[in-house]
Amino acid sequence: MLKKLLTLAFVATPAWTAFGADLAIEEIVVTASRIGSVDQRVVVMDEDEVDEAFFHAADALRVLPGLALSTNGHRGSLAQARVRGAESNHLLVLLDGVALNDPVLGSEFNFGALDFAGVQRVEYLAGPQSAIWGSDALAGVLYLDSTPRRDASRLALGAGSHGTVDADVEFARVSGERHAAVAVGRVVSDGTNPAATGDEDDGFANTTAHVNLGRSWNRWQASVAARLTDTDVDYDPTPGPRYLPADGDRNARGRSAMVHGALRFSPTDTIESWLTLASSRDRNRQYADGAFTDGTVGRRDTATLATNFRFDRQRVNVTVELERERIRQTGAASPFGDPNQRQRINGQSITAEYQVEVGRFGFSASARADSSDAFEDAFAYRLGATIGANPRWFANVGRGVKNPTFTERFGFTPDTFIGNPDLAPETSLGFETGIVLTVSATTASLVYFNTTLHHEIDGFFFDIARGGFTACNIDGESHREGAEATLDTQLGPVALSATYAYVDSTADDVRELRRPHHIGNIDARVAITHSVHASVGVAVSGSALDRDFSTWPATDVELDAYRLWRGKLDIALSPRWSLILSAENLLGEDYATVYGYRSPGVTAMVKVVFDP
């Protein structure tokens, strides 16, 4: 079960665990501010919760409030996350502060390839974050932290349904002046059949390796981290005239690599500066019947120089960043255009943050100016305020900007899509207010949000004159409005955690696709004996709309509501050995989060864990 830390603070104030721990835990939240503090609600998954994501990391994210997950049927395939009714490329995914969104994959992150190997902690922050993190953070940030906090040694081997084998190794050592962590994860599966017809299973394989090293001396700190992910996924084509998945030999192979280094210097107790250099590269190749068809390579290089100043109850940050994106696409030319091209975008930004405490009140302001050789200069800001400590009330307003993606501007997908280089950036203005309250072993939060999006990009507009799909800016406004609630409490021997979100997302007064109105999750955990722990949970999603392209014009279809039950039994065989029995979709619910793609059904796994 996922325990969540609801953190709302100005200077790393204590956050209480969901299970009523005796001692408060000092949490430094890095998602919302480079100053290391936050005046918003941040949901945190700690190290133990990350380890409990036993089979597919994406499934663990269903508990995050306001996040709707949609997958192309089987595990390992493309999985998208939409936060508070926004687009999937409006959520920025960071690893130790380095963006993982693929510049060529619509500037979004494919959660189907996510493995938690090396990840120690996950922070989730919904709402406009462009004032700190730039274009891709229009709707929120998911921050993966790989810095180890304690010594660890772990070997795990699991086997499950659909011919799945899952193995991972983790090693970490932490002292007062240095840390080192290495992790490797490998999963292979025969997969399931995502098509409504036929009987061909589509398998997948994922290998992830991660390393994080750090050293401090005097007033200096240095760290370096590197990550490599290899994926191999089978999938089905979607031939006309139905444009639904049908058995066929298609394969996608991807390799993502990231490396970054940081050097920090604190000349005084009130000043801290750091320089970060980072580079990420995503390569994707597609095959049909064993033959190469098309491929993409996206690379992002960044250099960031930041300085924090602290003056009594005031804090200031100034950050300058240089970024370069390089994009290459290869494939066979078609009547829609020639996909073979190279593009480059050079950009720079400056960000300023200010925070102050006045008695029971706290105020914050942040602003970011971006310029590049591809888009007009952009400006994002955010203003926030908090009142009290417990309960703590908060409110904020923010402006975000999202630049058109490479695919929307130039990407020719053979026989289906035409790029539109004349697109305007999307802009949003969002408001949020809420409360976080802790009473004894219970922590609860309630948040209301309202966001207006201008110039929304429709990536499925049919250009009659050119006879193909393209992208265009929608006239009018798009609205996202709703509320989120979370609860963590202890009811006798049972630890209970629950989340719920209502989201209403419309574009020009028309309900948007793949955004359910209702999203919820409940988890309960109990210690049966000293060595046996059990948990049961259910993820609930309301109905959503999707689009059927077999008709002209395309028509909307309804995706039914669903409930996914899961269970887990953790048995300590000895101080070093444990046995984990787990299952998802226990009742075998037949559901779809993308029209035409069948769910994987019941998934079960047995895992043996050795902790020397």
ChimeraX attribute file (.defattr): number of C-alpha atoms within 10 A of each C-alpha:
attribute: neighborCount
match mode: 1-to-1
recipient: residues
	/A:1	25
	/A:2	27
	/A:3	24
	/A:4	25
	/A:5	22
	/A:6	25
	/A:7	26
	/A:8	28
	/A:9	23
	/A:10	25
	/A:11	19
	/A:12	16
	/A:13	18
	/A:14	15
	/A:15	19
	/A:16	23
	/A:17	23
	/A:18	23
	/A:19	21
	/A:20	17
	/A:21	11
	/A:22	10
	/A:23	10
	/A:24	12
	/A:25	14
	/A:26	13
	/A:27	19
	/A:28	18
	/A:29	24
	/A:30	17
	/A:31	27
	/A:32	24
	/A:33	19
	/A:34	21
	/A:35	25
	/A:36	16
	/A:37	22
	/A:38	25
	/A:39	26
	/A:40	28
	/A:41	24
	/A:42	21
	/A:43	22
	/A:44	24
	/A:45	22
	/A:46	19
	/A:47	18
	/A:48	13
	/A:49	18
	/A:50	21
	/A:51	16
	/A:52	17
	/A:53	17
	/A:54	22
	/A:55	24
	/A:56	18
	/A:57	19
	/A:58	23
	/A:59	16
	/A:60	17
	/A:61	19
	/A:62	21
	/A:63	27
	/A:64	26
	/A:65	25
	/A:66	28
	/A:67	25
	/A:68	28
	/A:69	23
	/A:70	20
	/A:71	23
	/A:72	24
	/A:73	27
	/A:74	26
	/A:75	26
	/A:76	29
	/A:77	23
	/A:78	17
	/A:79	22
	/A:80	23
	/A:81	26
	/A:82	20
	/A:83	26
	/A:84	30
	/A:85	28
	/A:86	26
	/A:87	20
	/A:88	22
	/A:89	26
	/A:90	28
	/A:91	30
	/A:92	26
	/A:93	25
	/A:94	20
	/A:95	19
	/A:96	18
	/A:97	17
	/A:98	22
	/A:99	24
	/A:100	23
	/A:101	22
	/A:102	24
	/A:103	23
	/A:104	25
	/A:105	19
	/A:106	17
	/A:107	24
	/A:108	22
	/A:109	25
	/A:110	22
	/A:111	23
	/A:112	23
	/A:113	27
	/A:114	17
	/A:115	22
	/A:116	24
	/A:117	25
	/A:118	30
	/A:119	21
	/A:120	20
	/A:121	21
	/A:122	22
	/A:123	23
	/A:124	21
	/A:125	23
	/A:126	25
	/A:127	29
	/A:128	33
	/A:129	30
	/A:130	30
	/A:131	30
	/A:132	25
	/A:133	24
	/A:134	23
	/A:135	27
	/A:136	26
	/A:137	25
	/A:138	34
	/A:139	29
	/A:140	25
	/A:141	27
	/A:142	20
	/A:143	25
	/A:144	23
	/A:145	20
	/A:146	24
	/A:147	22
	/A:148	23
	/A:149	15
	/A:150	13
	/A:151	13
	/A:152	14
	/A:153	15
	/A:154	15
	/A:155	17
	/A:156	18
	/A:157	16
	/A:158	20
	/A:159	19
	/A:160	18
	/A:161	16
	/A:162	18
	/A:163	12
	/A:164	20
	/A:165	20
	/A:166	22
	/A:167	18
	/A:168	21
	/A:169	19
	/A:170	20
	/A:171	17
	/A:172	21
	/A:173	16
	/A:174	17
	/A:175	11
	/A:176	8
	/A:177	11
	/A:178	15
	/A:179	20
	/A:180	20
	/A:181	24
	/A:182	22
	/A:183	23
	/A:184	22
	/A:185	20
	/A:186	19
	/A:187	22
	/A:188	20
	/A:189	22
	/A:190	16
	/A:191	23
	/A:192	23
	/A:193	24
	/A:194	27
	/A:195	26
	/A:196	14
	/A:197	13
	/A:198	12
	/A:199	12
	/A:200	17
	/A:201	19
	/A:202	26
	/A:203	23
	/A:204	25
	/A:205	22
	/A:206	23
	/A:207	20
	/A:208	24
	/A:209	21
	/A:210	23
	/A:211	22
	/A:212	23
	/A:213	21
	/A:214	20
	/A:215	16
	/A:216	16
	/A:217	11
	/A:218	9
	/A:219	12
	/A:220	15
	/A:221	17
	/A:222	18
	/A:223	19
	/A:224	19
	/A:225	22
	/A:226	19
	/A:227	21
	/A:228	17
	/A:229	22
	/A:230	17
	/A:231	22
	/A:232	19
	/A:233	24
	/A:234	22
	/A:235	30
	/A:236	22
	/A:237	16
	/A:238	15
	/A:239	11
	/A:240	10
	/A:241	9
	/A:242	13
	/A:243	14
	/A:244	19
	/A:245	24
	/A:246	22
	/A:247	19
	/A:248	18
	/A:249	16
	/A:250	19
	/A:251	22
	/A:252	19
	/A:253	18
	/A:254	19
	/A:255	19
	/A:256	21
	/A:257	19
	/A:258	22
	/A:259	19
	/A:260	22
	/A:261	18
	/A:262	18
	/A:263	18
	/A:264	19
	/A:265	18
	/A:266	16
	/A:267	12
	/A:268	9
	/A:269	9
	/A:270	12
	/A:271	16
	/A:272	19
	/A:273	18
	/A:274	18
	/A:275	18
	/A:276	20
	/A:277	18
	/A:278	21
	/A:279	21
	/A:280	23
	/A:281	21
	/A:282	22
	/A:283	19
	/A:284	19
	/A:285	19
	/A:286	19
	/A:287	16
	/A:288	16
	/A:289	10
	/A:290	10
	/A:291	11
	/A:292	14
	/A:293	15
	/A:294	19
	/A:295	20
	/A:296	23
	/A:297	22
	/A:298	25
	/A:299	21
	/A:300	24
	/A:301	20
	/A:302	19
	/A:303	18
	/A:304	18
	/A:305	18
	/A:306	20
	/A:307	20
	/A:308	21
	/A:309	18
	/A:310	16
	/A:311	10
	/A:312	9
	/A:313	13
	/A:314	15
	/A:315	21
	/A:316	20
	/A:317	21
	/A:318	20
	/A:319	20
	/A:320	17
	/A:321	18
	/A:322	18
	/A:323	17
	/A:324	16
	/A:325	19
	/A:326	17
	/A:327	20
	/A:328	17
	/A:329	24
	/A:330	17
	/A:331	19
	/A:332	13
	/A:333	14
	/A:334	13
	/A:335	12
	/A:336	18
	/A:337	17
	/A:338	18
	/A:339	23
	/A:340	16
	/A:341	14
	/A:342	14
	/A:343	12
	/A:344	15
	/A:345	15
	/A:346	15
	/A:347	17
	/A:348	18
	/A:349	19
	/A:350	19
	/A:351	22
	/A:352	21
	/A:353	23
	/A:354	19
	/A:355	25
	/A:356	19
	/A:357	18
	/A:358	10
	/A:359	9
	/A:360	10
	/A:361	16
	/A:362	20
	/A:363	20
	/A:364	21
	/A:365	19
	/A:366	23
	/A:367	20
	/A:368	23
	/A:369	19
	/A:370	21
	/A:371	16
	/A:372	16
	/A:373	11
	/A:374	11
	/A:375	15
	/A:376	12
	/A:377	13
	/A:378	19
	/A:379	19
	/A:380	26
	/A:381	23
	/A:382	23
	/A:383	20
	/A:384	21
	/A:385	20
	/A:386	25
	/A:387	19
	/A:388	12
	/A:389	16
	/A:390	12
	/A:391	14
	/A:392	19
	/A:393	22
	/A:394	23
	/A:395	20
	/A:396	22
	/A:397	20
	/A:398	24
	/A:399	24
	/A:400	30
	/A:401	28
	/A:402	23
	/A:403	20
	/A:404	24
	/A:405	22
	/A:406	22
	/A:407	23
	/A:408	24
	/A:409	19
	/A:410	21
	/A:411	25
	/A:412	27
	/A:413	21
	/A:414	18
	/A:415	13
	/A:416	15
	/A:417	24
	/A:418	29
	/A:419	23
	/A:420	18
	/A:421	16
	/A:422	13
	/A:423	19
	/A:424	18
	/A:425	19
	/A:426	19
	/A:427	20
	/A:428	23
	/A:429	21
	/A:430	22
	/A:431	20
	/A:432	22
	/A:433	20
	/A:434	20
	/A:435	21
	/A:436	23
	/A:437	17
	/A:438	20
	/A:439	11
	/A:440	11
	/A:441	17
	/A:442	20
	/A:443	24
	/A:444	20
	/A:445	20
	/A:446	19
	/A:447	20
	/A:448	17
	/A:449	21
	/A:450	20
	/A:451	25
	/A:452	19
	/A:453	22
	/A:454	21
	/A:455	19
	/A:456	25
	/A:457	22
	/A:458	14
	/A:459	17
	/A:460	15
	/A:461	16
	/A:462	19
	/A:463	14
	/A:464	8
	/A:465	6
	/A:466	11
	/A:467	13
	/A:468	16
	/A:469	19
	/A:470	22
	/A:471	23
	/A:472	24
	/A:473	18
	/A:474	16
	/A:475	12
	/A:476	12
	/A:477	15
	/A:478	22
	/A:479	23
	/A:480	19
	/A:481	19
	/A:482	20
	/A:483	20
	/A:484	20
	/A:485	20
	/A:486	24
	/A:487	21
	/A:488	28
	/A:489	23
	/A:490	19
	/A:491	13
	/A:492	8
	/A:493	10
	/A:494	17
	/A:495	22
	/A:496	24
	/A:497	26
	/A:498	24
	/A:499	23
	/A:500	23
	/A:501	26
	/A:502	21
	/A:503	25
	/A:504	19
	/A:505	25
	/A:506	20
	/A:507	20
	/A:508	13
	/A:509	11
	/A:510	10
	/A:511	17
	/A:512	21
	/A:513	20
	/A:514	25
	/A:515	30
	/A:516	28
	/A:517	20
	/A:518	19
	/A:519	26
	/A:520	25
	/A:521	22
	/A:522	21
	/A:523	23
	/A:524	21
	/A:525	23
	/A:526	18
	/A:527	15
	/A:528	13
	/A:529	9
	/A:530	8
	/A:531	13
	/A:532	16
	/A:533	16
	/A:534	20
	/A:535	20
	/A:536	18
	/A:537	22
	/A:538	21
	/A:539	21
	/A:540	18
	/A:541	24
	/A:542	16
	/A:543	17
	/A:544	22
	/A:545	19
	/A:546	18
	/A:547	18
	/A:548	18
	/A:549	15
	/A:550	13
	/A:551	12
	/A:552	7
	/A:553	9
	/A:554	12
	/A:555	11
	/A:556	15
	/A:557	13
	/A:558	14
	/A:559	21
	/A:560	15
	/A:561	16
	/A:562	16
	/A:563	19
	/A:564	20
	/A:565	21
	/A:566	21
	/A:567	20
	/A:568	22
	/A:569	19
	/A:570	18
	/A:571	19
	/A:572	16
	/A:573	13
	/A:574	10
	/A:575	10
	/A:576	11
	/A:577	15
	/A:578	18
	/A:579	19
	/A:580	20
	/A:581	18
	/A:582	23
	/A:583	20
	/A:584	22
	/A:585	20
	/A:586	17
	/A:587	12
	/A:588	15
	/A:589	15
	/A:590	15
	/A:591	19
	/A:592	22
	/A:593	27
	/A:594	21
	/A:595	21
	/A:596	23
	/A:597	21
	/A:598	22
	/A:599	24
	/A:600	21
	/A:601	18
	/A:602	18
	/A:603	17
	/A:604	21
	/A:605	20
	/A:606	19
	/A:607	20
	/A:608	17
	/A:609	20
	/A:610	16
	/A:611	13
	/A:612	10
